Amino acid sequence: MVGDTSSNKSGRGKGERLKKSKGRKESSTRWLKRQLSDPYVAEAREQGLRSRAAFKLIELDNKYRFLKPGGHIIDLGSSPGGWSMVAAKRVNAQGVTKGKQGKVIGLDLNETDPVPGTILICHDFMDEAAPELLKDALKGSADVVLSDMAAKATGHAATDHLRVIALLEAAFEFACEVLSPGGVFVGKAFKGGTENELLTRIKKRFKIVRHAKPPSSRKQSAETYVIATGFCKDTESIKGQ
C-alpha cells in the first residue's frame, strides 16, 4: 500500500519517498495518474479542447439543447476556456456558418487565453463590480447563463459544500437579472441538503428544474448540475401553470 509505514520504523513509507524524490505530494501523484488514465483527458487533447470539463457542457447540451445558433451566452467560471469554446461553436459566435451569430461572454478570476468569438473578462464574480462588467459587455439580455464555478477546496467537506452553494446562489441571482423570458440557467452544485432552500427559489422562477450528472463527471465526485429552463420575470407566471 502506498504510504504504508508498518514495516518502516523511521515512518518514511513509499509515498513519502516518492514525494521527496519527485517533489510531489501523494495527492498530486494520484491526480497525475488519474489524468493520464482518463479517456476524457485524452479525447480533449485530440479535439483541441482545453479541458475534460468541456465534455460536461457538450453532454448537457446534447441532452437539453439550450445552446442555439444566435444565442447570447454568459459563462461564469470560464477558465481555462473549455465551456466558452463549446458555447462559441454552438451559438455560431464566430459567424463561420450562415444564419444567426451568437455572443459568448466569459468571466473568471484567472486569466483565460483568448477564445475566438468570445469576450473574456478577468475578474472575481463575487466582487460587486462583476455584474456590471458583464452587463456592459452583454449589451442586452442573455439567453443562457452557465456557471461552472467552484470554490477552492479547503478539505473540509461541509465548508466546501457551503462555498459552492454560495457561488450557485450568486450565479442564480445574476441570471434572474439578465435572462430574457424563457431563458436557461445551468449551474454547478453538489449533492447535499443545504441547497434545498435555493432550489425552491429557483423553481419559483423557472418552469422546469432538473438535476443532471453528465457521464464525463467523475463517479466519485459529488458534483451535479442544475438545469433550469423557461425563465419567468415574475413568480406569478409559474404559479399560474
C-alpha positions as CSV (number, residue, x, y, z in Angstrom):
1,M,0.0,0.0,0.0
2,V,1.4,3.4,-0.9
3,G,2.5,5.2,2.2
4,D,2.3,2.1,4.5
5,T,4.8,2.6,7.2
6,S,4.0,-0.5,9.2
7,S,7.4,-2.1,8.4
8,N,9.4,1.2,8.4
9,K,10.5,2.4,11.9
10,S,11.6,5.7,10.5
11,G,8.0,6.4,9.4
12,R,9.1,7.1,5.9
13,G,7.0,5.0,3.6
14,K,6.9,4.6,-0.1
15,G,4.6,7.6,-0.6
16,E,6.9,9.9,1.3
17,R,9.9,8.8,-0.7
18,L,8.0,9.5,-3.8
19,K,7.3,13.0,-2.6
20,K,10.9,13.7,-1.8
21,S,12.3,12.1,-5.0
22,K,10.0,13.8,-7.4
23,G,8.9,16.9,-5.4
24,R,5.3,15.9,-5.5
25,K,2.8,15.3,-2.7
26,E,0.9,12.0,-2.7
27,S,-2.4,13.8,-3.7
28,S,-0.6,15.3,-6.7
29,T,0.7,12.0,-7.8
30,R,-2.7,10.4,-7.6
31,W,-4.1,13.3,-9.6
32,L,-1.4,12.8,-12.3
33,K,-2.1,9.1,-12.5
34,R,-5.8,9.8,-12.8
35,Q,-5.3,12.3,-15.6
36,L,-3.0,10.0,-17.6
37,S,-5.5,7.2,-17.5
38,D,-8.6,9.4,-18.1
39,P,-10.1,8.8,-21.6
40,Y,-11.8,12.2,-21.5
41,V,-8.4,13.9,-21.0
42,A,-7.0,12.1,-24.0
43,E,-10.1,12.9,-26.1
44,A,-10.0,16.6,-25.1
45,R,-6.3,16.7,-26.2
46,E,-7.2,15.1,-29.5
47,Q,-10.1,17.5,-30.2
48,G,-8.1,20.6,-29.2
49,L,-10.3,21.3,-26.2
50,R,-8.7,23.0,-23.2
51,S,-10.0,20.7,-20.5
52,R,-12.0,17.5,-20.0
53,A,-14.7,19.7,-18.4
54,A,-15.8,20.8,-22.0
55,F,-17.4,17.4,-22.4
56,K,-19.7,18.1,-19.5
57,L,-21.2,21.0,-21.3
58,I,-21.3,19.0,-24.6
59,E,-23.2,16.2,-22.9
60,L,-25.6,18.5,-21.1
61,D,-26.4,20.5,-24.3
62,N,-26.8,17.3,-26.4
63,K,-29.5,16.2,-23.9
64,Y,-31.3,19.5,-23.2
65,R,-30.5,21.6,-26.3
66,F,-30.1,25.1,-24.8
67,L,-27.1,26.3,-26.9
68,K,-28.7,27.5,-30.1
69,P,-27.4,29.5,-33.1
70,G,-27.6,33.2,-32.4
71,G,-27.8,32.7,-28.6
72,H,-26.3,35.1,-26.1
73,I,-24.4,33.2,-23.5
74,I,-22.7,34.1,-20.2
75,D,-20.1,31.7,-19.0
76,L,-19.2,32.1,-15.3
77,G,-16.0,30.4,-14.1
78,S,-14.8,30.3,-17.7
79,S,-11.1,29.5,-17.2
80,P,-9.4,27.7,-18.9
81,G,-12.0,28.3,-21.7
82,G,-13.4,24.8,-22.4
83,W,-17.0,25.8,-21.9
84,S,-16.6,29.0,-23.8
85,M,-15.1,27.2,-26.8
86,V,-18.1,24.8,-26.9
87,A,-20.6,27.6,-26.4
88,A,-19.0,29.8,-29.1
89,K,-19.1,27.0,-31.7
90,R,-22.7,26.0,-30.9
91,V,-24.2,29.5,-31.0
92,N,-22.1,30.5,-34.0
93,A,-20.3,33.3,-32.1
94,Q,-17.6,33.4,-34.8
95,G,-20.1,33.7,-37.6
96,V,-18.5,30.8,-39.5
97,T,-21.8,29.4,-40.7
98,K,-24.8,31.0,-42.3
99,G,-27.6,32.2,-40.0
100,K,-27.7,34.0,-36.7
101,Q,-24.5,34.9,-35.0
102,G,-24.4,34.5,-31.2
103,K,-22.3,36.0,-28.5
104,V,-20.3,34.5,-25.6
105,I,-19.0,36.4,-22.6
106,G,-16.8,34.6,-20.1
107,L,-15.7,35.7,-16.7
108,D,-13.2,34.1,-14.4
109,L,-10.8,35.2,-11.5
110,N,-8.0,33.7,-13.5
111,E,-6.7,34.9,-16.9
112,T,-8.0,32.9,-19.8
113,D,-6.3,32.6,-23.2
114,P,-8.3,34.2,-26.0
115,V,-11.2,32.1,-27.4
116,P,-12.3,33.1,-30.9
117,G,-15.7,34.8,-31.0
118,T,-15.8,35.4,-27.2
119,I,-15.3,38.3,-24.8
120,L,-13.3,37.2,-21.8
121,I,-13.2,39.2,-18.5
122,C,-10.7,38.6,-15.8
123,H,-12.5,39.4,-12.6
124,D,-13.8,37.9,-9.4
125,F,-17.5,37.2,-9.8
126,M,-18.1,37.7,-6.1
127,D,-16.8,41.3,-6.4
128,E,-19.7,43.8,-6.5
129,A,-18.4,45.3,-9.8
130,A,-18.6,42.0,-11.7
131,P,-22.3,42.1,-12.7
132,E,-22.0,45.5,-14.3
133,L,-18.9,44.4,-16.2
134,L,-20.8,41.5,-17.6
135,K,-23.9,43.6,-18.4
136,D,-21.8,46.2,-20.2
137,A,-20.3,43.5,-22.4
138,L,-23.6,41.8,-23.0
139,K,-25.5,45.0,-24.1
140,G,-28.9,43.4,-23.7
141,S,-30.3,40.2,-22.3
142,A,-28.9,36.7,-22.2
143,D,-30.5,33.5,-23.4
144,V,-28.3,31.3,-21.2
145,V,-26.3,31.8,-18.1
146,L,-23.8,29.0,-17.4
147,S,-21.9,28.6,-14.1
148,D,-19.2,26.0,-13.7
149,M,-17.7,28.0,-10.8
150,A,-16.2,26.1,-7.9
151,A,-14.6,27.5,-4.8
152,K,-11.0,26.4,-3.9
153,A,-11.3,23.3,-1.8
154,T,-10.4,23.5,1.9
155,G,-10.5,19.8,2.5
156,H,-13.5,20.2,4.9
157,A,-16.5,18.7,3.1
158,A,-19.2,20.8,4.8
159,T,-17.3,24.0,4.3
160,D,-16.6,23.2,0.6
161,H,-20.2,22.4,0.0
162,L,-21.4,25.7,1.5
163,R,-19.0,27.6,-0.6
164,V,-20.1,26.0,-3.8
165,I,-23.8,26.6,-2.9
166,A,-22.9,30.3,-2.2
167,L,-21.5,30.6,-5.8
168,L,-24.5,28.8,-7.2
169,E,-26.8,31.2,-5.4
170,A,-24.9,34.3,-6.6
171,A,-25.0,32.9,-10.2
172,F,-28.7,32.3,-9.9
173,E,-29.4,35.8,-8.7
174,F,-27.4,37.3,-11.5
175,A,-29.2,35.1,-14.0
176,C,-32.5,36.5,-12.8
177,E,-31.2,40.0,-13.6
178,V,-30.0,39.3,-17.2
179,L,-32.0,36.4,-18.6
180,S,-34.7,37.0,-21.3
181,P,-38.1,35.3,-20.8
182,G,-37.8,31.6,-21.5
183,G,-34.0,31.7,-20.8
184,V,-31.9,28.9,-19.3
185,F,-29.7,28.7,-16.2
186,V,-27.1,25.9,-15.8
187,G,-25.2,25.8,-12.5
188,K,-22.8,23.5,-10.7
189,A,-24.0,22.2,-7.4
190,F,-23.0,19.4,-5.0
191,K,-25.3,16.7,-3.6
192,G,-26.5,17.5,-0.1
193,G,-29.4,19.0,1.8
194,T,-28.1,22.6,2.1
195,E,-29.2,23.7,-1.3
196,N,-32.9,22.7,-0.9
197,E,-34.0,26.2,0.0
198,L,-32.1,27.6,-3.0
199,L,-33.7,25.0,-5.3
200,T,-37.1,26.1,-4.0
201,R,-36.3,29.7,-5.1
202,I,-35.1,28.5,-8.5
203,K,-38.3,26.6,-9.1
204,K,-40.2,29.8,-8.5
205,R,-38.5,31.5,-11.4
206,F,-38.2,28.6,-13.9
207,K,-40.8,26.4,-15.4
208,I,-38.7,23.2,-15.4
209,V,-35.8,22.5,-13.0
210,R,-33.8,19.3,-13.3
211,H,-30.7,17.8,-11.9
212,A,-28.1,16.1,-14.2
213,K,-24.8,14.4,-13.8
214,P,-23.2,14.2,-17.2
215,P,-21.3,10.9,-18.0
216,S,-17.9,12.8,-18.1
217,S,-18.4,13.9,-14.5
218,R,-16.3,11.6,-12.4
219,K,-18.3,9.0,-10.5
220,Q,-16.6,9.6,-7.2
221,S,-17.4,13.3,-7.4
222,A,-20.5,14.7,-5.6
223,E,-20.8,17.2,-8.5
224,T,-24.1,17.6,-10.2
225,Y,-25.7,20.4,-12.3
226,V,-29.0,22.2,-12.0
227,I,-30.7,22.7,-15.4
228,A,-33.4,25.3,-15.1
229,T,-35.4,26.2,-18.3
230,G,-38.2,28.5,-19.1
231,F,-37.2,31.6,-17.1
232,C,-40.1,33.9,-16.0
233,K,-39.6,37.5,-14.9
234,D,-42.1,37.1,-12.1
235,T,-43.2,34.2,-9.9
236,E,-46.9,34.7,-10.8
237,S,-46.3,33.2,-14.2
238,I,-45.0,29.9,-12.7
239,K,-47.9,29.8,-10.2
240,G,-50.5,30.2,-12.9
241,Q,-49.4,27.0,-14.7
